[in-house]
Amino acid sequence: MLLEVKTAKQAIRLVRDLKRRKHRESTDRFLIEGVNFVEEALLSGVNLDYLLVTEKLCRREKGKAVLDLAGSREITLFFVEEDVLAKLADTGTPQGVLAVCSMPSWNESEALQRSDAFLVALDGLQDPGNLGTIIRSCAGVGASGVFLGEGTVDLYNPKVLRSTMGTVFGVPTFHKVELTSLVKKLKRLGFLTIAADPRADLKYYHADFRKSPLLVLIGNEGRGISSDLLDLVDLRVCIPLREGVESLNASVAAALILYEIYRQRDSGK
């Protein structure tokens, strides 16, 4: 259901409100900005309430294409001055377009019931760039669902969204998940549950990930995965590092493990 916004003044006020996580969660709306990101949203078919645009957008060929696409979907446009959009935008060099978007709604049962399910769970991940990059990697390997444990940074934080490079619209993602209950449920359903743990003895590229379905747990940047979750999983794997290197960035570590799973499960190899 679209929001009732009739004037540019109302549209601007809502955009200001959506800069706060509390308001995003209460309205199930978030902000996206930039020509490519808005185009990706339009092409993905998610609901956009309206666009704030400036004359700057109309002077670009790509901008005109975005406006035509929005017009074909009968999405409301509100024209504002450049300085107004600049104050609302999160980026230093706004591209002349900002949109209010409905949060995608995903079916958890569908994600769990796939015979080849490839799920990822994040335990208290804090860095916006890490979360966005992991979502992008999940899109790259065709993950069927991502579960954000309690304490994980907001998916709709502007920095997270920019890091996803638009893939946020294609990866089923579930928020504020109680991960202990999730892991227990998945084990009952026959999932292989795997944790990335630097203290594990098994190197990730020596593990057999071909069994389906499976879940991979990635931990907090500082403390890793909580001990309660580590005690539950079927398999712990590590990424070997040369002496003197303590750890990798969380998104890099996640990508290495995810792409090894993808490689092993690639039917075209």
C-alpha positions in Angstrom: 0.0 0.0 0.0 1.4 3.4 -1.1 1.8 6.2 1.4 -0.6 9.2 1.1 1.8 12.0 0.1 0.2 14.8 -1.9 2.7 17.7 -1.7 6.5 18.2 -2.1 6.5 19.5 1.5 5.0 16.3 2.8 7.4 14.3 0.7 10.4 16.1 2.0 9.3 15.7 5.6 8.9 12.0 5.2 12.4 11.7 3.7 13.8 13.5 6.7 11.9 11.1 9.1 13.2 8.1 7.2 16.8 9.0 8.0 16.0 7.4 11.5 15.9 3.7 11.8 12.9 3.8 14.2 10.8 5.6 11.5 12.0 3.2 8.8 10.9 0.2 10.9 7.5 1.8 11.8 6.6 2.6 8.2 8.4 -0.3 6.4 10.0 2.2 4.2 13.6 3.2 3.4 15.5 5.7 1.2 17.5 5.0 -1.9 19.4 7.6 -3.9 21.4 7.8 -7.1 20.5 7.1 -10.7 21.7 3.5 -10.8 20.2 2.5 -7.5 16.8 4.0 -8.3 16.9 2.4 -11.7 17.7 -1.0 -10.1 14.7 -0.6 -7.8 12.4 0.3 -10.7 13.6 -2.7 -12.7 13.2 -5.1 -9.8 9.6 -4.2 -9.4 9.6 -3.2 -5.7 7.1 -0.6 -4.7 8.3 3.0 -4.8 6.0 5.6 -3.2 7.5 8.6 -5.0 10.7 10.1 -6.3 12.3 13.5 -5.4 14.1 14.8 -8.4 15.9 17.9 -9.5 16.5 19.5 -12.9 20.0 18.1 -12.8 18.5 14.6 -13.4 16.7 15.8 -16.5 19.9 16.9 -18.2 21.4 13.4 -18.1 20.5 10.7 -20.6 20.4 8.1 -17.9 18.3 10.4 -15.8 15.8 10.8 -18.5 15.6 7.0 -18.9 14.9 6.7 -15.1 12.2 9.3 -15.3 10.6 7.5 -18.3 10.7 4.2 -16.4 9.1 5.8 -13.4 6.5 7.3 -15.6 5.7 3.9 -17.1 4.9 2.7 -13.6 2.9 5.8 -12.8 5.2 6.7 -9.8 4.7 10.2 -8.4 7.5 12.7 -9.0 8.2 15.8 -6.8 10.6 18.3 -8.2 12.8 20.1 -5.6 15.7 22.5 -5.7 19.3 21.2 -5.8 20.1 22.6 -2.4 17.1 20.9 -0.9 18.0 17.5 -2.2 21.6 18.0 -1.2 20.5 18.5 2.5 18.4 15.3 2.3 20.9 13.1 0.5 23.4 10.9 2.3 26.1 11.2 -0.4 28.4 14.1 -0.8 27.6 14.5 -4.5 23.9 13.8 -5.1 22.8 12.7 -8.6 19.5 14.5 -8.6 17.2 11.6 -7.5 16.0 10.1 -4.2 13.2 7.6 -3.7 11.1 6.3 -0.9 10.9 2.5 -1.2 8.8 -0.2 0.5 10.9 -2.8 2.3 10.8 -6.1 0.3 8.7 -8.8 1.9 10.1 -12.3 1.7 8.6 -15.7 2.5 10.8 -17.5 5.0 9.2 -20.9 4.4 10.1 -20.7 0.7 13.8 -20.0 1.6 13.9 -23.0 4.0 12.0 -25.6 1.9 14.3 -25.5 -1.1 16.1 -28.8 -1.5 19.3 -26.9 -2.5 18.8 -24.2 0.1 22.0 -22.2 0.8 21.4 -19.9 3.8 23.7 -17.4 5.5 23.2 -16.1 9.1 25.1 -13.2 10.6 25.6 -13.0 14.4 25.8 -9.4 15.5 27.7 -8.0 12.5 28.3 -4.3 13.2 30.0 -2.7 10.2 27.7 -1.3 7.5 30.2 -1.9 4.8 30.7 -5.5 5.8 27.0 -6.2 5.8 26.4 -4.6 2.4 29.4 -6.5 0.9 28.2 -9.8 2.3 24.7 -9.2 0.9 26.4 -8.6 -2.5 28.4 -11.8 -2.2 25.3 -13.7 -1.3 23.7 -12.4 -4.4 26.7 -13.6 -6.4 26.6 -17.2 -5.1 22.8 -17.4 -5.3 22.2 -17.7 -1.5 18.5 -18.5 -0.9 18.2 -16.4 2.3 20.2 -14.3 4.8 19.2 -14.1 8.4 20.3 -11.1 10.4 20.8 -12.0 14.1 19.8 -9.6 16.8 22.4 -6.8 17.2 23.3 -6.8 13.5 23.4 -3.4 11.8 20.3 -2.2 10.0 20.1 -3.5 6.4 18.5 -0.2 5.4 21.3 2.0 6.8 22.4 4.2 3.9 26.0 2.9 4.0 24.8 -0.7 4.0 22.6 0.0 1.0 25.4 1.6 -1.0 27.6 -1.4 -0.3 25.0 -3.8 -1.7 25.2 -2.1 -5.1 21.4 -2.8 -5.6 21.5 -6.5 -4.8 19.4 -5.8 -1.7 16.3 -6.2 -3.9 17.3 -9.8 -5.0 18.4 -11.5 -1.8 15.7 -12.7 0.7 16.7 -11.2 4.0 15.1 -11.6 7.4 15.7 -9.3 10.3 16.2 -9.5 14.1 16.3 -13.3 14.0 16.9 -15.4 17.2 19.7 -17.5 15.7 19.8 -20.2 18.4 16.2 -21.1 17.5 17.0 -20.9 13.8 19.9 -23.3 14.0 18.0 -25.8 16.1 15.1 -25.6 13.6 17.3 -26.1 10.6 19.1 -29.0 12.1 15.7 -30.7 12.6 15.0 -30.1 9.0 18.2 -31.8 7.9 20.4 -28.8 7.2 24.2 -29.0 7.5 25.1 -26.1 9.8 28.5 -24.5 9.5 30.3 -21.9 11.5 33.3 -19.8 10.4 35.6 -20.0 13.4 39.3 -19.0 13.4 40.0 -21.5 16.2 38.7 -24.5 14.2 41.1 -27.2 13.0 39.4 -27.8 9.6 40.4 -25.5 6.8 37.4 -24.3 4.9 38.7 -25.6 1.5 39.1 -29.1 2.9 35.4 -29.3 4.1 32.8 -31.0 2.0 30.0 -28.5 1.3 28.3 -30.4 -1.4 25.6 -31.7 0.9 22.3 -29.8 0.6 20.7 -27.9 2.3 23.1 -25.9 4.4 23.5 -22.8 6.6 26.7 -20.8 7.1 27.2 -18.7 10.2 29.4 -15.6 10.1 30.2 -13.8 13.4 30.7 -10.3 14.8 33.9 -8.5 13.7 35.4 -8.5 17.2 34.0 -11.5 19.2 33.2 -13.8 16.3 30.3 -16.2 16.7 28.8 -16.6 20.2 29.7 -19.8 22.1 26.1 -21.0 22.3 25.9 -21.0 18.5 29.3 -22.7 18.1 28.2 -25.5 20.4 25.1 -26.1 18.2 26.6 -26.3 14.7 27.7 -29.5 12.9 30.9 -28.1 11.5 33.4 -25.4 12.2 35.8 -24.2 9.6 38.7 -21.8 9.6 40.6 -19.7 7.0 44.3 -20.4 7.4 46.5 -17.3 7.8 50.2 -16.8 7.9 51.8 -16.3 11.2 51.4 -12.7 12.5 48.1 -12.1 10.7 45.3 -12.4 13.3 42.2 -12.3 11.1 40.6 -11.1 7.9 37.9 -8.5 7.3 34.5 -10.2 8.0 33.2 -9.6 4.5 36.4 -11.0 2.9 36.2 -14.1 5.1 32.6 -14.6 4.3 33.2 -14.3 0.6 36.0 -16.9 0.7 33.8 -19.4 2.3 30.7 -18.6 0.3 32.5 -18.9 -3.0 34.1 -22.2 -2.0 30.6 -23.6 -1.3 29.5 -22.2 -4.7 32.5 -23.8 -6.4 31.9 -27.2 -4.8 28.2 -27.1 -5.7 28.7 -25.8 -9.3 27.2 -28.5 -11.5 29.1 -27.0 -14.5 32.6 -27.8 -13.1 
